[in-house]
């Protein structure tokens, strides 16, 4: 299967490695390997005549005093340094020895002494220190095809690039993908290596992506740091002194130097200002008045590599349910309700929100005075006292009405008693007998008037008040009955100019009755 990554050119150096004796070995594409002395002179050339049956050397690794060469015709191993007789003893490894393919693109020696080989179309093969070979043709349920570069992290996990599918991490049990959605900029990887800080450097046509393995955080380097037309060759890597790595490209060499100590991997977010609408600055944890609810925050994500790529997101705990992304350096909040708030701001240089440090700014907006606890308690107290006074007034009114009702009933009873008094009836009957003997017609009229009078009394005693005019008519009837009894001895003049009012029934009649009883007694 033809590789999709760029291949070294015919006859050009494809890989450099330095062995323990100080020799530099240069692998070529098509012409085997060359051993160079400290002065740069060629010491020997190993090719097909020496047992290297395939001169297309793509990578080299030193393990347990042996130099391992990966080629398009299998893996070759020989002692390093070369024995004193000057003859390399080369041992070939291919399908017969358990490798899954003869086309080997890369090799890597892990911390446990295992040699890993990247195959063309057949995934990974691992050779243990005892010489046993195990092949991996699937990553979970997905088939593994060509593997072009391999490296490892400080935890012993293996990282390798695949054909147009990004990078896979293998922890010994499971495979985990790192691709575009995880922040990788290019799926065609031409090289992987681990710097002295444990970060994995990923090479592709757009530049370098530096990965923090634990956090899976990526930092990007491209033309903004001088990597115009980067175009690295496949696995054209060489470790130098002081942690430097030399990278071969179509336009020359690029030297990568990691810091002696790990540097900052995220932009540093700083707060420039926090103010109210009137411009007054506020402090962290400050308690603001209820009407001080319009706030403005200005911030900056410091990332000197490429400030233009910094992206922000913020969240106001207490108001926002989710993060909001922006490229603005300022945010404004208006009409915030009373409560406790925490502003959180993050910045990133690659758009992947993993473990970016946060800028936090807590503050509180107090409740207005009418929502304060003291006011609520005072209002409840006033309402309670008002309800109590209203209930007391109602009870007093009910008691007063009960008294009035009782007095009315007593008055009606007293009136009725007075009207049905035996003396009154006896006198009325005597008057009737006297009238019957002298004037039978007048007696009949007297009986009718007496009957109407008692009928009116029975009707009025059910009413609270009656018109004054009807009360005066009742008095007139009662006067007529008295005149029949006492004759000219009864003199009663009633002069009421305005008869439009109301009175309690039988009130005036009762007073008149008391007067008539007095007259009768006399």
C-alpha positions in Angstrom: 0.0 0.0 0.0 1.5 3.4 -1.0 1.9 5.8 1.9 -0.2 9.0 1.9 2.3 11.0 3.9 5.3 12.6 2.2 8.2 10.2 1.6 11.9 11.1 1.7 13.4 11.7 -1.7 15.6 9.2 -3.4 19.2 9.3 -2.0 18.4 12.0 0.6 18.9 11.6 4.4 15.7 10.5 6.0 16.8 10.0 9.6 19.7 10.8 11.9 20.6 9.2 15.2 23.6 9.3 17.5 24.8 6.2 19.3 26.5 5.8 22.6 30.0 5.8 21.0 29.4 9.2 19.6 28.9 8.1 16.0 26.1 9.6 14.0 24.1 7.2 11.7 22.3 8.7 8.7 19.6 6.7 7.1 18.8 7.4 3.5 16.0 6.5 1.2 17.4 4.1 -1.3 21.1 3.9 -0.3 21.1 2.3 3.2 22.8 3.9 6.2 26.1 5.8 6.7 28.1 6.0 9.8 29.7 9.4 10.4 32.6 10.2 12.7 32.8 13.2 15.0 34.5 15.2 12.3 31.6 14.5 9.9 33.5 12.1 7.7 31.9 8.9 6.5 33.3 5.9 8.5 31.4 3.2 6.7 28.4 2.6 4.4 26.1 -0.3 5.0 24.0 -1.4 2.1 22.7 -4.6 0.4 26.2 -6.1 0.2 26.3 -6.0 4.1 23.0 -7.8 4.5 20.7 -4.7 4.5 18.5 -6.1 1.7 16.4 -2.9 1.6 18.1 0.4 1.5 15.0 2.6 2.1 15.6 3.5 5.7 12.7 5.4 7.3 13.7 5.3 11.0 16.3 4.1 13.5 16.2 3.2 17.2 18.9 2.1 19.7 17.9 -0.6 22.2 20.1 -2.7 24.4 23.3 -2.1 22.3 21.6 -2.7 19.0 20.6 -0.4 16.2 17.2 -1.1 14.7 16.5 0.1 11.2 12.9 0.2 9.8 12.7 0.0 6.0 10.3 -0.8 3.2 11.6 -4.3 3.4 11.2 -5.1 7.0 13.2 -4.4 10.2 17.0 -4.9 10.5 19.0 -5.1 13.7 22.8 -4.9 14.2 25.2 -4.4 17.1 26.2 -0.9 17.9 29.0 -0.1 18.0 30.2 -2.3 15.2 32.4 -5.2 16.4 36.2 -4.8 16.2 36.3 -7.0 13.1 34.5 -4.1 11.3 31.7 -6.4 10.0 28.1 -5.6 10.9 26.0 -8.6 12.0 22.6 -7.8 10.6 19.5 -9.7 11.6 16.3 -9.2 9.5 12.8 -9.3 10.8 9.7 -9.7 8.5 6.5 -11.6 8.2 8.3 -14.9 8.9 9.3 -13.5 12.3 5.8 -12.3 13.1 5.6 -8.8 11.8 2.3 -8.0 10.1 3.9 -6.2 7.2 7.3 -5.8 5.4 6.8 -2.0 4.9 7.8 -0.4 8.2 7.5 3.3 8.5 8.7 4.0 12.1 9.9 2.6 15.4 9.8 3.6 19.0 11.4 2.2 22.2 9.1 2.6 25.2 10.0 2.7 28.9 9.5 -1.0 29.4 11.9 -1.8 26.6 9.3 -2.8 24.1 9.9 -1.9 20.4 6.9 -0.5 18.6 6.7 -0.6 14.8 4.3 1.3 12.6 3.2 -0.7 9.6 2.0 0.2 6.1 -1.7 -0.9 6.1 -1.4 -3.3 9.0 -1.5 -1.2 12.1 1.0 -1.7 15.0 3.4 -4.4 16.0 5.2 -4.6 19.4 8.3 -6.6 20.1 9.0 -7.4 23.7 12.6 -7.6 25.1 12.3 -11.3 24.9 11.7 -11.1 21.1 8.0 -11.9 21.1 5.9 -9.9 18.6 2.3 -8.9 19.0 0.3 -7.1 16.3 -2.6 -4.6 16.7 -4.8 -4.4 13.6 -7.8 -2.7 15.3 -8.3 0.2 17.6 -11.5 -0.9 19.4 -13.9 -1.7 16.6 -12.1 0.4 14.0 -9.5 -1.2 11.8 -5.9 0.1 12.0 -4.2 0.7 8.7 -1.0 2.7 8.1 0.9 4.0 11.2 3.5 6.7 10.2 5.0 7.9 13.5 5.1 6.7 17.1 6.1 8.3 20.5 5.2 7.8 24.2 4.4 10.0 27.2 5.6 9.9 30.8 2.9 7.6 31.8 4.0 4.9 29.4 1.1 5.5 27.0 1.8 5.0 23.3 0.8 7.8 20.8 0.8 7.1 17.1 -0.4 8.8 13.9 -2.6 7.1 11.3 -3.5 7.7 7.7 -5.8 10.8 7.6 -7.4 9.9 10.9 -5.3 12.0 13.3 -3.7 10.4 16.4 -4.5 7.5 18.7 -3.5 7.0 22.3 -3.0 3.5 23.6 -2.8 2.9 27.4 -2.2 -0.8 27.1 -5.9 -1.7 27.2 -7.9 0.9 25.3 -7.5 3.3 22.4 -8.5 6.9 22.5 -8.7 9.3 19.6 -7.3 12.8 19.1 -8.7 14.4 16.0 -10.2 17.6 14.7 -13.0 17.7 17.2 -10.5 17.4 20.0 -8.6 20.4 18.6 -6.1 18.8 16.2 -5.6 21.1 13.2 -4.6 18.5 10.6 -5.2 14.8 10.2 -2.1 14.1 8.1 0.7 13.8 10.6 4.3 13.6 9.4 6.0 13.2 12.7 5.6 12.8 16.5 8.2 13.2 19.3 8.2 13.9 23.0 10.1 16.8 24.4 12.0 16.8 27.7 9.0 18.3 29.5 6.8 15.4 28.5 4.8 17.2 25.9 4.1 15.5 22.6 5.0 17.6 19.5 2.8 16.9 16.5 4.2 17.9 13.0 2.0 18.5 10.0 1.8 20.9 7.0 0.2 23.7 9.0 2.9 23.8 11.7 3.3 22.2 15.1 0.6 21.2 17.7 2.1 20.8 21.1 0.0 18.4 23.3 -0.1 18.3 27.1 -0.9 14.5 27.4 -2.5 14.5 30.8 -4.9 17.4 30.1 -5.1 16.8 26.3 -4.5 20.5 25.8 -3.1 21.7 22.5 -0.9 24.7 21.8 -0.5 25.8 18.2 2.6 27.1 16.5 2.5 28.3 12.8 3.5 31.2 10.7 3.0 33.5 13.6 6.2 32.1 15.2 8.1 31.8 11.9 6.9 28.4 10.5 5.9 29.7 7.0 5.9 26.8 4.5 6.8 24.3 7.2 6.3 21.1 5.1 8.2 18.6 7.4 9.4 15.3 5.9 8.1 12.0 7.2 9.8 11.2 10.6 12.8 13.4 9.7 13.7 14.0 13.4 16.9 13.9 15.4 17.4 14.6 19.1 20.3 17.0 19.9 21.9 18.3 23.1 20.0 20.3 25.7 16.6 18.8 24.8 16.7 20.2 21.2 15.1 18.4 18.3 16.1 18.9 14.7 13.3 18.6 12.2 14.0 18.1 8.5 11.7 19.9 6.1 11.7 20.5 2.4 13.0 24.0 3.1 15.8 23.1 5.5 16.2 22.3 9.2 14.0 23.6 12.0 15.4 23.5 15.6 12.8 22.9 18.4 14.0 23.7 21.9 11.8 23.0 24.9 12.2 25.0 28.0 14.1 23.6 30.9 10.9 23.8 32.9 7.3 23.5 31.5 5.9 26.9 30.5 2.4 28.3 30.5 0.0 26.3 28.3 -3.0 28.6 28.7 -3.5 32.3 28.2 -3.5 34.2 31.5 -6.8 36.1 32.0 -6.5 39.4 33.9 -9.2 41.8 35.0 -8.6 45.3 33.7 -11.6 47.0 35.3 -14.9 46.4 37.1 -17.1 49.5 37.3 -20.7 50.6 37.7 -22.7 52.6 35.2 -21.6 55.9 36.8 -17.9 54.8 36.4 -17.3 54.0 40.1 -14.9 51.1 40.5 -16.0 48.1 42.5 -14.0 45.6 44.5 -14.2 41.8 44.8 -16.8 40.7 47.3 -18.4 44.2 47.5 -22.0 44.5 48.5 -23.8 46.9 46.2 -27.0 48.8 46.6 -30.2 47.5 44.9 -30.0 50.3 42.3 -26.3 49.6 41.6 -27.2 46.7 39.2 -25.6 47.9 36.0 -22.0 46.6 35.8 -19.2 46.6 33.2 -16.2 44.3 33.3 -13.1 44.6 31.0 -10.5 41.8 30.8 -7.6 40.5 28.7 -6.2 37.0 28.0 -2.4 37.3 27.8 -1.0 35.1 25.1 2.1 36.7 23.5 2.5 33.9 20.9 -0.5 35.1 18.9 -2.9 37.4 20.8 -5.3 37.5 17.9 -6.3 33.9 18.4 -7.4 34.3 22.0 -11.1 33.4 22.5 -13.1 34.1 25.7 -16.0 32.7 27.4 -17.8 33.9 30.6 -20.5 32.9 32.9 -22.3 34.8 35.7 -23.2 32.3 38.4 -26.6 33.4 39.8 -27.8 34.6 36.4 -26.5 32.5 33.5 -27.2 28.9 33.0 -24.4 28.2 30.6 -21.1 29.7 29.2 -21.2 32.3 26.6 -18.3 32.7 24.1 -17.0 36.0 22.7 -14.0 37.7 21.3 -14.9 40.9 23.0 -12.7 42.2 25.9 -15.7 43.7 27.7 -19.0 42.4 29.0 -21.9 44.4 30.5 -24.7 43.2 32.8 -27.8 45.4 33.4 -30.9 45.2 35.7 -29.5 42.4 37.8 -31.8 41.2 40.5 -30.7 41.2 44.2 -28.5 38.2 45.1 -25.0 36.7 45.2 -23.1 36.5 42.0 -19.8 35.1 40.8 -18.4 36.2 37.4 -16.2 33.5 35.8 -14.0 34.3 32.7 -11.8 31.9 30.8 -9.5 32.4 27.8 -8.1 29.9 25.3 -5.8 30.1 22.4 -7.1 27.0 20.6 -10.9 27.0 21.2 -10.7 23.8 23.3 -12.2 24.4 26.7 -10.5 21.8 28.9 -8.8 23.1 32.1 -8.3 26.7 31.3 -7.7 28.8 34.5 -10.6 31.0 35.5 -10.8 34.6 36.5 -13.3 34.9 39.3 -15.0 38.1 40.6 -17.7 37.7 43.4 -20.1 40.5 44.3 -23.5 40.9 45.9 -26.4 43.2 45.2 -28.5 43.9 48.3 -32.2 43.8 48.4 -34.1 47.2 48.3 -35.3 48.5 51.7 -38.9 47.2 51.1 -37.5 43.7 50.7 -35.3 43.8 53.8 -36.2 41.5 56.7 -36.7 44.4 59.1 -39.3 46.1 56.8 -41.1 42.8 56.2 -41.3 42.1 60.0 -42.5 45.7 60.6 -45.1 45.4 57.8 -46.4 42.1 59.2 -46.6 43.6 62.7 -48.6 46.6 61.4 -50.9 44.3 59.3 -51.4 42.0 62.4 -52.3 45.0 64.6 -54.7 46.4 62.0 -56.4 43.0 61.6 -56.7 42.9 65.4 -58.3 46.4 65.6 -60.6 45.6 62.7 -61.8 42.4 64.5 -62.2 44.2 67.7 -64.3 47.0 66.0 -66.4 44.3 64.3 -67.0 42.6 67.6 -68.0 45.9 69.3 -70.4 46.6 66.4 -71.9 43.2 66.6 -72.4 43.5 70.3 -73.9 47.0 69.9 -76.3 45.6 67.2 -77.2 42.7 69.5 -78.0 45.2 72.3 -80.1 47.3 69.9 -81.9 44.2 68.7 -82.6 43.0 72.2 -83.9 46.5 73.1 -86.1 46.5 70.1 -87.5 43.1 71.0 -88.1 44.2 74.5 -89.9 47.3 73.3 -92.1 45.3 70.9 -92.9 42.9 73.7 -93.7 45.7 76.1 -95.9 47.3 73.5 -97.7 44.1 72.8 -98.1 43.5 76.5 -99.6 46.9 76.9 -101.9 46.4 74.1 -103.2 43.1 75.4 -103.4 44.3 78.9 -106.6 43.0 80.5 -107.5 46.4 81.8 -107.2 47.9 78.3 -109.3 45.1 76.9 -111.8 45.2 79.8 -112.2 49.0 79.4 -112.5 48.6 75.6 -115.3 46.0 76.0 -117.1 48.1 78.5 -116.9 51.0 76.1 -118.3 48.7 73.4 -121.2 47.6 75.5 -122.1 51.2 76.3 -122.0 52.1 72.6 -124.0 49.0 71.5 -127.0 50.0 73.8 -126.9 53.6 72.6 -125.7 53.4 69.0 -125.4 50.0 67.4 -123.9 51.4 64.2 -121.2 53.3 66.1 -120.5 50.1 68.0 -119.8 48.2 64.8 -117.4 50.9 63.6 -115.7 50.8 67.0 -115.1 47.0 66.7 -113.6 47.5 63.2 -111.3 50.3 64.4 -110.2 48.1 67.4 -109.6 45.2 65.1 -107.5 47.3 62.6 -105.5 48.8 65.5 -104.4 45.4 66.8 -103.8 44.2 63.2 -101.4 47.1 62.6 -99.6 46.4 65.9 -99.0 42.8 64.9 -97.7 43.9 61.4 -95.4 46.6 62.7 -93.6 44.6 65.4 -91.7 42.6 62.7 -90.1 45.8 61.2 -87.1 47.7 62.4 -88.4 51.1 61.4 -91.5 52.4 59.8 -92.3 55.8 58.2 -93.2 58.5 60.6 -96.4 59.1 58.7 -97.6 55.6 59.4 -96.7 55.9 63.1 -98.8 59.1 63.3 -101.7 57.3 61.6 -101.5 54.6 64.3 -101.5 57.3 66.9 -104.6 58.7 65.3 -106.4 55.4 65.5 -105.4 55.0 69.1 -106.7 58.5 69.9 -110.0 57.7 68.3 -110.3 54.6 70.6 -109.6 56.8 73.6 -112.2 59.3 72.5 -114.8 56.6 72.4 -113.9 55.7 75.9 -113.3 59.1 77.6 -115.3 61.4 75.3 -114.5 65.1 75.6 -112.0 64.4 78.3 -109.3 63.5 75.8 -107.6 66.3 74.1 -104.6 65.4 71.8 -103.1 67.7 69.2 -100.3 66.3 67.0 -98.5 68.8 65.0 -95.6 67.4 62.9 -94.8 69.7 59.9 -92.3 67.3 58.3 -93.5 63.6 58.2 -90.8 62.2 55.9 -88.6 60.5 58.6 -88.6 57.0 60.1 -89.1 55.8 63.7 -89.0 52.6 65.6 -92.5 51.1 65.3 -95.0 51.9 68.2 -92.6 54.2 69.9 -95.0 57.2 70.0 -98.0 54.9 70.6 -96.3 53.4 73.7 -95.7 56.9 75.2 -99.3 57.8 74.4 -100.5 54.5 76.0 -98.6 55.3 79.2 -100.3 58.7 79.2 -103.7 57.1 78.7 -103.1 54.7 81.6 -102.3 57.6 83.8 -105.5 59.4 82.8 -107.5 56.2 83.4 -106.0 55.9 86.9 -106.9 59.5 87.7 
